[in-house]
Amino acid sequence: MSNPGTVARPWSTLQAVFEARKVFVAGDTLNIGTGDHGSPIITGLPTGDVTIQAQVDSNPTLNRLRFYNASNWRIVGLTIRPPNQWDGSLVPIVNIGTLCDHITITQCAIYSTLDSFGWTVADWQAKALTGFSSVAPYTIFTDNKLTNVNFGIVILHEAVHSDVSRNTITNFSGDGMRGLADNCKFEDNTVKNSYVIDGNHDDGFQSWSGGYGDIAVGAGVVENVILRGNIFVSCTDPNQPYKGQMQGIGCFDGYYKNWTVENNLVVTDMWQGLSFFGALNCRLVNNTVVKNPIDTFGFTPWLTVNPHKNGAQSTGNLVRNNLVWKLLGVGVSGIVDHNIVIGDPGVCFVDYKGFNFDLRSTSPAVNTGDSSDAPYSDIDGISRAVPFDVGAYEYSYSASGLLCYEGFNYATSANISQSSDSLTDFGWTGVTWSSVNDVTPSGLSYGALPTNGKAVSFSSNVEASRSIDTSLLGDEKCVTDMYGVRRLGKPGMTLWISFIIRADSVDTDGLKTCGLELLGSLVGGGSKLSIGDTGTSDKWSVKSYDTASSSIAIGVGQPTFLVVQITFMPGSNNDIVRLYVNPALNSAPLVANATLLGRDIGAFDRVLFKGSRVATGDEVRIGTSWTSVIGY
């Protein structure tokens, strides 16, 4: 350890550095290189932050990391795991002990083993270590990944004013997180896959008061805690062994005072989804509590606020805008309103069985919440719009993959171009369509497809067009052509387009047309693809130079739902277009009614309703998924 610690003459291991009692001052940085750096015990009280971080392009590892009599240390980007030959110690992998404060652990990988496949119950009991534990005030533990651990993150009662955010805990056999200290924040963490290997009462998050000194468990108060934007899932794989009976958010031994519990998602098939026993002036708002679709144990999770175990009532609480499988015993706890009990999860969520809990547009949770004392953004950071939705997720066109929507919800007018802006359109430039066509008071409909009640009627050879606002779309979806025009349709992506159309006049010669066209703008543009009646024997079809026709005849006065999938491939004449006519809405169809192969559709930035026969069009959607263009 006589080296100066430079790049040319570095020190050896991090453990050796602290065993040699090297002294550091505020602003120092220790860059550590690839190799095993032992099990250092960090000590020292610099007046400002000292950073220990992985050197660029290095992969340093520690066996364990401990702190004692330490302040103002930052640990960044290290891998911390027990040695390959397990040493039998049950000390947490990262442990912040006594006489410490202001310790930061961030962007680290912490695990007992990377792969627990094949572990027996005995292996879990012996080898799964607690990932992180702290008694230090002002602990910051953020952006870490913990894998195959016993307890994931433990914030003990001394660790007040701690911040636990954006961590992921995958595979745990104790509690995912424990929060026992005042004035702490637990935000945007993900906890998933509980393993049952002993008699522990496993929770995604657990808290209790007391249990230290002369204060019995349940005889104290834990106050001013924020539990926001977290995801707790008991199991994500039906083939997982030793599935745990994880309760969700379990706060059983209050009192809990002035807690904020909002925008959390709990997915479990045990009883305690989100439970408080002894709550004072707490806010439980915009949480989603659902039964795990794997349903190993068959129980129903609930949201509940109960009296303290000593019988004293919970008081002064707000239970609002929660979307839950069951609501239990909250009536005497304070204000309880705008909560919804889930009836049919298939109606509520985009893909319940696939663990996608974004709201469908048809969900009863959409626009039925109360904005008072509710979070202004959802679990994904999407801004909520008044009236707020119920639950952790705010319905969003963009969240579902929908890029553009038009339901023609304008004032009924003889000239659509003169209409004021619609409140329901999305993703276009300007306020309306370029056309003199009528907006009809009676819109078109198709099955359970959500509609806005009006449509556009276009007469023979009178076009109605609108441009896509490509400035709203990411570079992964758009290309900029030689004229500097930004267009939608980047090679490698798939787009879905849907609309309803009704032919209102007879095709007297089999050559009449009506439908939707995709175009480039006026500079370097032109028609890219025609969808509908493309003038081919009065059948629904798609056309891009050549035509691919379905076998389905066009009936006058019959609304028809057309869906097109475009796969934009690299190179020339490689694009694929598939047409689906009146498909079922419950799942993406497997077989197209017509297919165009080897086309060069090219990117587009404008759509156009036109035809040489009178027709009505409605419900235009452009998106990146099947579900986005069927209104879900």
LINFEN-V807628 format. One record per residue. N is the residue number from 1. RES is the residue in one letter. PHI is phi in radians with two decimals (NA if undefined). NEAR is the number of other ideal C-beta (glycine too) atoms within 10 Angstrom. Layout:
n: [N & N]
res: [RES & RES]
phi: [PHI & PHI]
near: [NEAR & NEAR]
This chain:
n: [1 & 2 & 3 & 4 & 5 & 6 & 7 & 8 & 9 & 10 & 11 & 12 & 13 & 14 & 15 & 16 & 17 & 18 & 19 & 20 & 21 & 22 & 23 & 24 & 25 & 26 & 27 & 28 & 29 & 30 & 31 & 32 & 33 & 34 & 35 & 36 & 37 & 38 & 39 & 40 & 41 & 42 & 43 & 44 & 45 & 46 & 47 & 48 & 49 & 50 & 51 & 52 & 53 & 54 & 55 & 56 & 57 & 58 & 59 & 60 & 61 & 62 & 63 & 64 & 65 & 66 & 67 & 68 & 69 & 70 & 71 & 72 & 73 & 74 & 75 & 76 & 77 & 78 & 79 & 80 & 81 & 82 & 83 & 84 & 85 & 86 & 87 & 88 & 89 & 90 & 91 & 92 & 93 & 94 & 95 & 96 & 97 & 98 & 99 & 100 & 101 & 102 & 103 & 104 & 105 & 106 & 107 & 108 & 109 & 110 & 111 & 112 & 113 & 114 & 115 & 116 & 117 & 118 & 119 & 120 & 121 & 122 & 123 & 124 & 125 & 126 & 127 & 128 & 129 & 130 & 131 & 132 & 133 & 134 & 135 & 136 & 137 & 138 & 139 & 140 & 141 & 142 & 143 & 144 & 145 & 146 & 147 & 148 & 149 & 150 & 151 & 152 & 153 & 154 & 155 & 156 & 157 & 158 & 159 & 160 & 161 & 162 & 163 & 164 & 165 & 166 & 167 & 168 & 169 & 170 & 171 & 172 & 173 & 174 & 175 & 176 & 177 & 178 & 179 & 180 & 181 & 182 & 183 & 184 & 185 & 186 & 187 & 188 & 189 & 190 & 191 & 192 & 193 & 194 & 195 & 196 & 197 & 198 & 199 & 200 & 201 & 202 & 203 & 204 & 205 & 206 & 207 & 208 & 209 & 210 & 211 & 212 & 213 & 214 & 215 & 216 & 217 & 218 & 219 & 220 & 221 & 222 & 223 & 224 & 225 & 226 & 227 & 228 & 229 & 230 & 231 & 232 & 233 & 234 & 235 & 236 & 237 & 238 & 239 & 240 & 241 & 242 & 243 & 244 & 245 & 246 & 247 & 248 & 249 & 250 & 251 & 252 & 253 & 254 & 255 & 256 & 257 & 258 & 259 & 260 & 261 & 262 & 263 & 264 & 265 & 266 & 267 & 268 & 269 & 270 & 271 & 272 & 273 & 274 & 275 & 276 & 277 & 278 & 279 & 280 & 281 & 282 & 283 & 284 & 285 & 286 & 287 & 288 & 289 & 290 & 291 & 292 & 293 & 294 & 295 & 296 & 297 & 298 & 299 & 300 & 301 & 302 & 303 & 304 & 305 & 306 & 307 & 308 & 309 & 310 & 311 & 312 & 313 & 314 & 315 & 316 & 317 & 318 & 319 & 320 & 321 & 322 & 323 & 324 & 325 & 326 & 327 & 328 & 329 & 330 & 331 & 332 & 333 & 334 & 335 & 336 & 337 & 338 & 339 & 340 & 341 & 342 & 343 & 344 & 345 & 346 & 347 & 348 & 349 & 350 & 351 & 352 & 353 & 354 & 355 & 356 & 357 & 358 & 359 & 360 & 361 & 362 & 363 & 364 & 365 & 366 & 367 & 368 & 369 & 370 & 371 & 372 & 373 & 374 & 375 & 376 & 377 & 378 & 379 & 380 & 381 & 382 & 383 & 384 & 385 & 386 & 387 & 388 & 389 & 390 & 391 & 392 & 393 & 394 & 395 & 396 & 397 & 398 & 399 & 400 & 401 & 402 & 403 & 404 & 405 & 406 & 407 & 408 & 409 & 410 & 411 & 412 & 413 & 414 & 415 & 416 & 417 & 418 & 419 & 420 & 421 & 422 & 423 & 424 & 425 & 426 & 427 & 428 & 429 & 430 & 431 & 432 & 433 & 434 & 435 & 436 & 437 & 438 & 439 & 440 & 441 & 442 & 443 & 444 & 445 & 446 & 447 & 448 & 449 & 450 & 451 & 452 & 453 & 454 & 455 & 456 & 457 & 458 & 459 & 460 & 461 & 462 & 463 & 464 & 465 & 466 & 467 & 468 & 469 & 470 & 471 & 472 & 473 & 474 & 475 & 476 & 477 & 478 & 479 & 480 & 481 & 482 & 483 & 484 & 485 & 486 & 487 & 488 & 489 & 490 & 491 & 492 & 493 & 494 & 495 & 496 & 497 & 498 & 499 & 500 & 501 & 502 & 503 & 504 & 505 & 506 & 507 & 508 & 509 & 510 & 511 & 512 & 513 & 514 & 515 & 516 & 517 & 518 & 519 & 520 & 521 & 522 & 523 & 524 & 525 & 526 & 527 & 528 & 529 & 530 & 531 & 532 & 533 & 534 & 535 & 536 & 537 & 538 & 539 & 540 & 541 & 542 & 543 & 544 & 545 & 546 & 547 & 548 & 549 & 550 & 551 & 552 & 553 & 554 & 555 & 556 & 557 & 558 & 559 & 560 & 561 & 562 & 563 & 564 & 565 & 566 & 567 & 568 & 569 & 570 & 571 & 572 & 573 & 574 & 575 & 576 & 577 & 578 & 579 & 580 & 581 & 582 & 583 & 584 & 585 & 586 & 587 & 588 & 589 & 590 & 591 & 592 & 593 & 594 & 595 & 596 & 597 & 598 & 599 & 600 & 601 & 602 & 603 & 604 & 605 & 606 & 607 & 608 & 609 & 610 & 611 & 612 & 613 & 614 & 615 & 616 & 617 & 618 & 619 & 620 & 621 & 622 & 623 & 624 & 625 & 626 & 627 & 628 & 629 & 630 & 631 & 632]
res: [M & S & N & P & G & T & V & A & R & P & W & S & T & L & Q & A & V & F & E & A & R & K & V & F & V & A & G & D & T & L & N & I & G & T & G & D & H & G & S & P & I & I & T & G & L & P & T & G & D & V & T & I & Q & A & Q & V & D & S & N & P & T & L & N & R & L & R & F & Y & N & A & S & N & W & R & I & V & G & L & T & I & R & P & P & N & Q & W & D & G & S & L & V & P & I & V & N & I & G & T & L & C & D & H & I & T & I & T & Q & C & A & I & Y & S & T & L & D & S & F & G & W & T & V & A & D & W & Q & A & K & A & L & T & G & F & S & S & V & A & P & Y & T & I & F & T & D & N & K & L & T & N & V & N & F & G & I & V & I & L & H & E & A & V & H & S & D & V & S & R & N & T & I & T & N & F & S & G & D & G & M & R & G & L & A & D & N & C & K & F & E & D & N & T & V & K & N & S & Y & V & I & D & G & N & H & D & D & G & F & Q & S & W & S & G & G & Y & G & D & I & A & V & G & A & G & V & V & E & N & V & I & L & R & G & N & I & F & V & S & C & T & D & P & N & Q & P & Y & K & G & Q & M & Q & G & I & G & C & F & D & G & Y & Y & K & N & W & T & V & E & N & N & L & V & V & T & D & M & W & Q & G & L & S & F & F & G & A & L & N & C & R & L & V & N & N & T & V & V & K & N & P & I & D & T & F & G & F & T & P & W & L & T & V & N & P & H & K & N & G & A & Q & S & T & G & N & L & V & R & N & N & L & V & W & K & L & L & G & V & G & V & S & G & I & V & D & H & N & I & V & I & G & D & P & G & V & C & F & V & D & Y & K & G & F & N & F & D & L & R & S & T & S & P & A & V & N & T & G & D & S & S & D & A & P & Y & S & D & I & D & G & I & S & R & A & V & P & F & D & V & G & A & Y & E & Y & S & Y & S & A & S & G & L & L & C & Y & E & G & F & N & Y & A & T & S & A & N & I & S & Q & S & S & D & S & L & T & D & F & G & W & T & G & V & T & W & S & S & V & N & D & V & T & P & S & G & L & S & Y & G & A & L & P & T & N & G & K & A & V & S & F & S & S & N & V & E & A & S & R & S & I & D & T & S & L & L & G & D & E & K & C & V & T & D & M & Y & G & V & R & R & L & G & K & P & G & M & T & L & W & I & S & F & I & I & R & A & D & S & V & D & T & D & G & L & K & T & C & G & L & E & L & L & G & S & L & V & G & G & G & S & K & L & S & I & G & D & T & G & T & S & D & K & W & S & V & K & S & Y & D & T & A & S & S & S & I & A & I & G & V & G & Q & P & T & F & L & V & V & Q & I & T & F & M & P & G & S & N & N & D & I & V & R & L & Y & V & N & P & A & L & N & S & A & P & L & V & A & N & A & T & L & L & G & R & D & I & G & A & F & D & R & V & L & F & K & G & S & R & V & A & T & G & D & E & V & R & I & G & T & S & W & T & S & V & I & G & Y]
phi: [NA & -1.45 & -1.10 & -1.40 & 1.41 & -1.60 & -1.06 & -1.26 & -2.33 & -1.33 & -1.33 & -1.50 & -1.60 & -1.13 & -1.07 & -1.14 & -1.04 & -1.39 & -1.17 & -1.44 & 1.03 & -1.07 & -1.89 & -2.22 & -2.15 & -0.91 & 1.66 & -1.20 & -2.30 & -1.85 & -1.66 & -1.98 & -1.66 & -1.05 & 2.43 & -1.58 & -1.81 & 1.28 & -2.23 & -1.19 & -1.94 & -1.41 & -2.33 & 2.20 & -2.21 & -1.11 & -1.41 & -2.53 & -1.09 & -2.04 & -1.88 & -2.01 & -2.49 & -1.23 & -1.12 & -0.96 & 1.07 & -2.13 & -2.33 & -1.28 & -2.23 & -2.09 & -1.41 & -2.65 & -2.45 & -2.26 & -2.23 & -2.59 & 0.90 & -2.38 & -2.43 & 1.11 & -2.02 & -2.10 & -1.96 & -2.27 & 1.27 & -1.79 & -1.78 & -2.26 & -2.74 & -1.12 & -1.14 & -1.01 & -1.59 & -1.00 & -1.64 & 1.47 & -1.42 & -1.81 & -1.08 & -0.92 & -1.08 & -2.14 & -2.34 & -1.74 & -1.65 & -1.26 & 1.05 & -2.16 & -2.83 & 0.93 & -1.89 & -2.05 & -2.13 & -2.53 & 1.03 & -1.84 & -1.81 & -2.25 & -2.75 & -1.39 & -2.70 & -1.30 & -2.30 & -1.69 & -1.02 & 1.58 & -1.12 & -1.55 & -1.01 & -1.09 & -1.13 & -1.04 & -1.16 & -1.60 & -1.96 & -1.41 & -1.75 & -1.12 & -1.29 & -2.59 & -2.49 & -2.55 & -2.02 & -1.59 & -1.02 & 1.06 & -1.26 & -2.12 & -2.28 & -2.39 & 1.03 & -1.83 & -2.07 & -1.99 & -2.39 & 0.92 & -2.20 & -1.40 & -1.43 & -1.42 & -2.24 & -2.15 & -1.88 & -1.39 & -1.10 & -1.30 & -1.47 & -1.17 & 1.05 & -1.66 & -2.17 & -2.09 & -2.47 & 1.06 & -1.66 & -2.14 & -2.04 & -2.10 & 1.26 & -2.48 & -2.06 & -2.01 & -1.73 & -1.14 & -2.41 & -2.14 & -2.24 & -1.99 & -1.89 & -1.31 & 1.00 & -1.98 & -2.23 & -2.16 & -2.41 & 1.05 & -1.64 & -2.12 & -2.20 & -2.59 & 1.32 & -1.57 & -1.99 & -1.75 & -2.35 & -2.78 & -1.57 & -1.13 & -1.46 & -1.38 & -2.33 & -1.14 & -2.45 & -2.36 & -2.48 & -2.69 & -1.73 & 1.18 & 1.53 & -2.52 & 0.99 & -1.65 & -1.65 & -1.24 & -1.02 & 1.52 & -1.91 & -2.12 & -2.43 & -1.93 & -2.30 & 1.03 & -1.92 & -1.90 & -2.16 & -2.38 & 1.22 & -1.62 & -2.10 & -2.16 & -2.24 & -1.16 & -2.82 & -2.00 & -2.27 & -1.08 & -1.63 & -1.08 & -1.37 & 0.93 & -1.02 & -1.51 & -1.57 & -1.27 & -1.32 & -1.43 & -1.78 & -2.01 & -2.03 & -1.71 & -2.12 & -1.18 & -1.58 & -2.08 & -2.14 & 1.05 & -1.55 & -1.97 & -2.17 & -2.54 & 1.04 & -1.68 & -1.97 & -2.10 & -2.19 & -2.72 & -2.08 & -2.01 & -1.22 & -1.43 & -1.32 & -2.50 & -2.30 & -2.14 & -2.13 & 1.66 & -2.00 & -2.20 & 0.98 & -1.78 & -1.96 & -1.99 & -2.35 & 0.98 & -1.78 & -2.07 & -2.15 & -2.25 & -1.27 & -1.10 & -1.10 & -1.21 & 0.90 & -1.22 & -1.85 & 1.39 & -1.62 & -1.87 & -1.36 & -2.28 & -1.81 & -2.55 & -2.19 & -2.01 & -1.07 & -1.04 & -1.13 & -1.48 & 1.71 & -1.23 & -1.22 & -1.36 & -2.44 & 1.27 & -1.64 & -2.11 & -2.09 & -2.48 & 1.06 & -1.65 & -1.86 & -2.38 & -1.26 & -2.69 & -1.98 & -2.33 & 1.06 & -1.85 & -1.11 & -1.84 & -1.56 & 2.57 & -1.52 & -2.28 & -2.71 & 1.02 & -1.65 & -2.19 & -1.56 & -1.17 & -1.60 & -1.94 & -1.11 & -1.16 & -1.44 & -1.29 & -2.05 & -1.02 & -2.67 & -1.00 & -1.18 & -1.66 & 1.12 & -1.80 & -1.77 & -1.05 & -1.39 & -1.29 & -1.12 & -1.55 & -1.13 & -1.15 & -1.39 & -1.31 & 1.10 & -2.10 & -1.64 & -2.05 & -1.37 & -1.19 & 0.97 & -2.04 & -1.18 & -1.48 & -2.37 & -1.73 & -1.09 & -1.69 & 1.45 & -1.35 & -1.11 & -1.49 & -1.96 & -1.25 & -1.34 & -1.08 & -1.46 & -1.60 & 1.74 & -1.30 & -1.88 & -1.61 & -1.07 & -2.54 & -0.96 & -1.16 & -1.12 & -1.46 & 1.66 & -1.36 & -1.74 & -2.47 & -2.52 & -2.49 & -1.91 & 0.97 & -1.55 & -1.77 & -1.06 & -0.99 & -2.60 & -1.38 & -2.55 & -1.08 & -1.18 & -1.67 & -1.31 & -1.32 & -1.07 & -1.39 & -1.51 & -2.02 & -1.33 & -2.82 & 1.57 & -2.00 & -1.53 & 1.20 & -1.94 & -2.82 & -1.65 & -1.54 & -3.06 & -1.88 & -1.30 & -1.42 & -1.68 & -1.54 & -1.20 & -1.82 & -1.37 & -1.64 & -2.43 & -2.63 & 0.92 & -1.62 & -1.06 & -1.12 & -2.33 & -1.94 & 1.64 & -2.30 & -2.67 & -1.98 & -1.83 & -2.06 & -1.51 & -0.96 & 1.10 & -1.95 & -1.53 & -2.34 & -2.23 & -2.69 & -1.68 & -1.42 & -1.48 & -1.26 & -1.17 & -1.47 & -1.82 & -1.31 & -1.12 & -1.26 & -1.95 & -2.15 & -2.21 & -1.96 & -1.47 & -1.15 & -1.64 & 1.41 & -1.61 & -1.58 & -2.32 & -1.57 & 2.21 & -1.40 & -0.95 & 1.80 & -1.86 & -2.12 & -2.05 & -2.09 & -2.33 & -2.40 & -2.90 & -1.86 & -2.40 & -2.36 & -1.35 & -1.90 & -2.40 & -1.38 & -1.51 & -1.32 & -2.19 & 1.34 & -2.03 & -1.22 & -2.30 & -2.89 & 2.77 & -1.96 & -2.01 & -1.78 & -2.34 & -1.46 & -1.18 & -1.06 & -1.53 & 1.16 & -1.79 & 1.85 & -1.21 & -1.84 & -2.74 & -1.91 & -2.27 & 2.31 & -1.61 & -1.69 & 1.47 & -2.13 & 0.99 & 1.00 & -2.15 & -1.18 & -2.73 & -2.22 & -2.48 & -2.52 & 1.20 & -1.65 & -2.13 & -2.06 & -1.90 & -1.40 & -1.68 & -1.69 & -1.26 & -1.54 & -1.74 & -1.14 & 1.40 & -1.91 & -1.06 & -2.25 & -1.71 & -1.95 & -2.21 & -2.15 & -1.93 & -2.01 & -1.82 & -1.52 & -1.82 & -1.08 & 1.51 & -1.73 & 0.96 & -2.09 & -1.21 & -2.17 & -2.13 & -2.13 & -1.94 & -2.10 & -1.89 & 0.87 & -1.27 & -1.15 & -1.60 & -1.31 & -2.79 & -1.11 & -1.18 & -1.59 & -2.15 & -1.41 & -1.42 & -2.75 & -2.41 & -1.85 & -1.96 & 1.16 & -1.73 & -2.11 & -1.15 & 1.37 & -1.26 & -2.43 & -2.49 & -2.63 & -2.13 & -2.55 & -1.55 & -2.76 & 2.99 & -1.76 & -2.26 & -1.22 & -2.71 & -2.24 & -2.16 & -2.83 & 0.92 & -1.50 & -2.33 & -2.22 & -2.67 & -1.85 & -2.61 & -1.00 & -1.09 & -1.18 & -1.73 & -1.90 & 1.45 & -1.86]
near: [12 & 6 & 10 & 8 & 12 & 8 & 8 & 6 & 9 & 13 & 17 & 13 & 18 & 22 & 18 & 14 & 21 & 18 & 13 & 11 & 9 & 14 & 7 & 18 & 10 & 10 & 11 & 14 & 12 & 17 & 15 & 22 & 14 & 12 & 13 & 14 & 23 & 20 & 20 & 21 & 17 & 22 & 16 & 18 & 13 & 17 & 10 & 11 & 15 & 20 & 16 & 24 & 18 & 20 & 15 & 8 & 7 & 13 & 13 & 21 & 17 & 26 & 18 & 22 & 26 & 20 & 27 & 14 & 13 & 24 & 21 & 20 & 24 & 16 & 24 & 15 & 19 & 24 & 16 & 24 & 19 & 20 & 12 & 8 & 6 & 13 & 10 & 8 & 11 & 10 & 14 & 23 & 25 & 27 & 19 & 28 & 17 & 11 & 13 & 27 & 19 & 19 & 24 & 17 & 25 & 18 & 15 & 25 & 16 & 30 & 22 & 24 & 19 & 11 & 10 & 22 & 8 & 7 & 22 & 12 & 14 & 9 & 16 & 22 & 13 & 14 & 18 & 24 & 23 & 24 & 31 & 28 & 22 & 27 & 23 & 27 & 18 & 18 & 29 & 18 & 29 & 17 & 15 & 27 & 16 & 29 & 21 & 27 & 26 & 24 & 24 & 30 & 31 & 22 & 27 & 19 & 20 & 18 & 27 & 19 & 17 & 27 & 17 & 26 & 19 & 16 & 28 & 16 & 27 & 19 & 23 & 29 & 26 & 23 & 27 & 32 & 27 & 20 & 27 & 23 & 24 & 20 & 16 & 22 & 18 & 26 & 17 & 20 & 28 & 18 & 27 & 21 & 22 & 27 & 24 & 16 & 20 & 12 & 6 & 13 & 13 & 24 & 27 & 32 & 26 & 24 & 27 & 21 & 26 & 19 & 15 & 13 & 8 & 6 & 13 & 12 & 13 & 18 & 14 & 20 & 16 & 25 & 18 & 17 & 25 & 19 & 27 & 22 & 23 & 28 & 21 & 27 & 23 & 29 & 23 & 13 & 10 & 11 & 7 & 16 & 14 & 14 & 20 & 24 & 16 & 31 & 26 & 31 & 28 & 24 & 28 & 22 & 22 & 29 & 23 & 28 & 18 & 18 & 24 & 18 & 28 & 23 & 29 & 29 & 22 & 30 & 26 & 31 & 23 & 24 & 18 & 27 & 32 & 29 & 23 & 29 & 23 & 27 & 30 & 22 & 15 & 29 & 21 & 29 & 26 & 31 & 30 & 31 & 30 & 26 & 23 & 22 & 16 & 19 & 11 & 16 & 17 & 8 & 17 & 15 & 26 & 21 & 29 & 23 & 29 & 19 & 17 & 20 & 13 & 11 & 7 & 12 & 15 & 25 & 14 & 14 & 23 & 20 & 28 & 25 & 31 & 29 & 29 & 26 & 21 & 15 & 18 & 17 & 15 & 23 & 10 & 13 & 23 & 21 & 15 & 17 & 11 & 21 & 21 & 20 & 13 & 21 & 9 & 10 & 16 & 14 & 16 & 25 & 26 & 22 & 15 & 18 & 10 & 9 & 17 & 13 & 21 & 24 & 27 & 22 & 17 & 15 & 25 & 18 & 27 & 19 & 14 & 17 & 26 & 17 & 15 & 13 & 13 & 21 & 20 & 11 & 13 & 25 & 24 & 14 & 10 & 16 & 9 & 20 & 13 & 10 & 13 & 25 & 26 & 29 & 33 & 31 & 26 & 28 & 22 & 19 & 17 & 15 & 17 & 23 & 18 & 23 & 24 & 22 & 23 & 25 & 21 & 29 & 17 & 23 & 12 & 13 & 17 & 9 & 12 & 23 & 14 & 13 & 17 & 10 & 10 & 20 & 8 & 15 & 21 & 18 & 21 & 21 & 13 & 12 & 13 & 22 & 26 & 15 & 21 & 16 & 23 & 18 & 25 & 16 & 10 & 12 & 20 & 23 & 16 & 20 & 11 & 13 & 20 & 15 & 18 & 18 & 14 & 21 & 26 & 23 & 21 & 26 & 14 & 14 & 10 & 14 & 15 & 24 & 14 & 23 & 16 & 23 & 17 & 23 & 8 & 15 & 20 & 8 & 9 & 9 & 19 & 19 & 16 & 12 & 16 & 7 & 12 & 8 & 17 & 18 & 26 & 23 & 22 & 17 & 13 & 9 & 15 & 14 & 24 & 24 & 22 & 25 & 25 & 21 & 28 & 20 & 26 & 16 & 16 & 12 & 19 & 9 & 9 & 11 & 14 & 20 & 22 & 27 & 26 & 22 & 23 & 27 & 19 & 20 & 18 & 10 & 10 & 13 & 18 & 11 & 16 & 23 & 25 & 23 & 25 & 27 & 27 & 23 & 21 & 18 & 14 & 21 & 18 & 26 & 27 & 29 & 24 & 21 & 10 & 10 & 16 & 20 & 17 & 19 & 9 & 15 & 10 & 25 & 11 & 14 & 9 & 11 & 18 & 19 & 21 & 24 & 24 & 24 & 20 & 26 & 15 & 21 & 18 & 9 & 8 & 10 & 11 & 15 & 23 & 17 & 22 & 20 & 23 & 22 & 19 & 16 & 21 & 10 & 16 & 10 & 10 & 15 & 14 & 5 & 8 & 20 & 22 & 22 & 14 & 23 & 12 & 11 & 22 & 14 & 22 & 21 & 22 & 26 & 23 & 21 & 25 & 20 & 27 & 23 & 29 & 16 & 23 & 18 & 26 & 24 & 26 & 28 & 25 & 23 & 24 & 27 & 23 & 19 & 16 & 20 & 21 & 23 & 28 & 27 & 21 & 25]
